[in-house]
Amino acid sequence: MKNKNAKEYNMSSKLGQSFRKLNLFQKSLLVIFLILISIISFPIVLILIFGLLPTLTILFIDKKNYDKQLIVGCFNIAGVFFYLFGLLNKFRLGEQNDIADNIFMIIVMLGSAALGLLLYNELPNLYAYVYKLFAVRKIDKINARLAKLKEDWGEEIVPHHNSAEKN
């Protein structure tokens, strides 16, 4: 059985191979186009680079944990796009100076990634707690039924049941 994460990494290596197949003119044209887009939309690029730092950190540090990358990345992108759409409504070239001044938007951008990481780390514990709670309730119901059977039918039917024992 193949690992589902291995499929994702094979796709990324195919993207790198397709870039290597480009000739020198196509590569230089692509780089010039990306630089031109970055210069034209510098405030947007600055927000994306600064706002997606937690996601980029997870991508470089924890390369094999695709689930963590996905959850933290999605929450982080949601927080960044909240600010990015606000910037697109009032786009001007001097806007990059105001990015670092608004501490609320920095908290939203980086805090959304922190919320994603918290969810990734604590959701399995919450699931285990709820599952254990339901299992204990089910065992208590079974013990109550056994105690009722013992009262109705006597010790011969349920010989080893002790209703005082609780696990």
Secondary structure, 3 states (H helix, E strand, C coil): CCCHHHHHHHHHHHHHHHHHCCCHHHHHHHHHHHHHHHHHCHHHHHHHHHHCHHHHHHHHHCCCCHHHHHHHHHHHHHHHHHHHHHHHHCCCHHHHHHHCCCHHHHHHHHHHHHHHHHHHHHHHHHHHHHHHHHHHHHHHHHHHHHHHHHHHHCCCCCCCCCCCCCC
